Amino acid sequence: MTSILTDIAQGPDSPIHSLVWLAKDANINLPPIPAEYLEKLREVSPLCCYATDESLVPLTNRAALSDALVAGNWPKTGMALRLVPKGRSLYWQYILVGRVNILQVNLRFLLTDDLGPGRLALVSTANDHIQNYLQDEIVLARYLADGPRTPEETAHIILCENETAPRLTETHYTWSEARGLSQGRSDNQIFGAADARRKPEELIIYP
């Protein structure tokens, strides 16, 4: 673990403390946590699910998010993440919601596969790409912004998944209350970078 993670893990019990130990047990890098969410993050389910608001937890699922947007419902601003088994699969799911921006990661691993120390490396790769992406203060501000939207205002959604495992795929959508959800288009804005390895002290993002 980095020194930041070690300090948190050795500190008092808290949702962040629990999340750090989840990452250690799963041998994965955590996604960045905006500093203003450190006090808002809650442990929704022990050692598997964390969110700033429980309403975001179901929306870590791709289909649930799509259904909400098609119904004209934009999620509450905040973040949620979870590492959960379902049937024969293990899912890493993450969502970060701003006023008109959503970033979602949905990675699936078969439980019949070897889930050894390197098996979830794709999770760390995705999280390191997110870390790099949110280092840009302007980009981060978009995902931390809150407030109402006009019916015509265009929002942007980025989905990262591993349908063509072991590669990450990135799909972009637009949405507005008036026009609904667009068809997806492939892009490599975030997850196409050749080298996304984070620096040792990067985890918490400060706006």
N, C-alpha and C positions, 0 to 999 in steps of 0.2 A: 504494500500500500504506500501511497505518497505520504508525506509528513502531515498534510492537511487531513487525509483520511485517518491516519494513525491518531492524531489529536482528537478527532471527533469520536473515534471508536473507544478511546480511553476516557472520554468524558462521561457526564451523567446520562442516564437513560433518556432517550428522546426518539422521535420518529427518524431523525437524521442518523442517530446512533444505530438504530435498527437497520436502516437502509444500507449503511456502510457495511454492516456485518452480512447482509444479504449479498452484496457485491463480493465481499471477501470469500464467502462460502461458494458462490457460483463462479468465482475466478473471472469476473468481468469488470471493465471500467464502467463507472456510472456516467450517465449523461450529465451535462452541466446543470447546476441548480442556481437559478437567479437568486441573488442575495436577499431580495425582498420576500422570497418564498421560504426562506429558512425557518421562519416562525409560523408560517401558514401550513406547511406540509404536515399531514396527519397520516398515521398508520391505520389504513382502513381495514386491512386484514393482516394478521401477524406475519411478519417476515415474507410478505409476497406482494402487497399492494399499498401504494402511497398516493395521496392526492391533496391538493389544496382545497378541493371541494368534491364531495362524494359523487355529485352528479356527473363529473368528468370520467369516472372509472369505467362505466359501460362504453363510453365513447372512445376508449383506447382500441376498441374493436373496429375494424374497417367497415363492416356492414352496418353496424350501429351508428357510426358517424355519418355514413352515406344516407341512411334512413332519416336521421335527424335533419340533415341539410335539405334533402328532398322535401321534407315536410315543412321547410321554412324556418327551422329552429337553429340559431347559432349558439354554440356552447358558451358557458360562462368562462370568463378569462381566468387562466390558471394553468396548472400542470398536473398530470397524473402518470403513474407508471406501475407496471406490475410484471412479475415473472410467475406464470401460472400454468399448471398442467391441465389439459382438457382432452379426454379420451386418450389416444395414443400419441399425443403431441404435447410439447412444451412451448409456450408462447412468451416472448418478450414484447410488451406493448407499452407505448409511450405516446403522450400527446401534450403539446404545448400550444395554448390558445391565447391569441391577442385579439384586439378589437376587430381586425380584418385579416388576420393571418392565423393559419393552423399548420403545425408540423406534427405529423404522426409517423411513428415507426411501428411496424407490425412484422415480427420475425417468428417463424415457426420451425421447430426442430422435432424430428420424430424420436419418441422415447425408445424406440427399438434400436436406434443408432447408439454408438458409443458416446456417452455424455461425460467423457473424461475432461481433464484440465483445459484442453484446447478446443473442446467441442463447441463452446459458445463464443468463440473468438469473433464471430460475425457481429455479435452484440457490441463488443468493445470497439470494433471497427466503426460501426454506425454511430456509437456515442462519441467517438473521437472526431468524426466528421461534424457532428452537431456542435461539439465544443469549438471547433475551428470556425464554423459558420457564425456562431453567436458571439465570437470575439469582436466582430464589427459592432460598434456601439449603436449605429443607425439601425442595423438589422435587429439587434436585441431590443431596442426601443419599440419596434413594431410588434414584437411578441409580448411585450409587457404593457402595451397601451390598452386602455379600457374605455368604455363609453358606448353610446348608442350608434347605430348605423342607419343611414337613409335607405329606403327601398331600392334605389338605383345604384348604391355604392357597391363597387366590386371588391370582393374578398378573395384571398388566395390561399389555397390548400396544397401542401406538399406531402406526399405519401412515400415512405421508404418501406420496401418489403423484400422478401427473398423467394418470390414465386419461382424464379429460375435459379434456385440455390446451386452453388454456394455464393452466387453473386448478388449484390444489392441492386435493386432497381428503384428508380426515382420517377414518380409521376406527378404532374402538376395539374391542378384544377382551378377554375374560378367559380365563384358563387355570388349571387345577389338575391335579395328577397324577391325582386321583380322578375328576374330571369331564371332563377334556380341554379342547379349544378351543371357545369359544363362537362363535355367529354374530356377524358384525361389525355395529356400529351407527355411523352417521355422527355426527360431532361437530365442533366448531370450537374446541376448548379451546386448541390451540396455534396452528394455522395460519389461524384465522379473524380474528385481530387485524387491524385496519385499517392500522396502521403498525408495521412491524417493523424499521425502519432502526436499525442499531446505532450506539452512540456510537463515536467514532474509536478509543478505546483498548480496545475489547472484543474479545477473542478467547479468551484463556486464562481459564478459570473457576477461582477459588480457593474451596475449600470452607471 
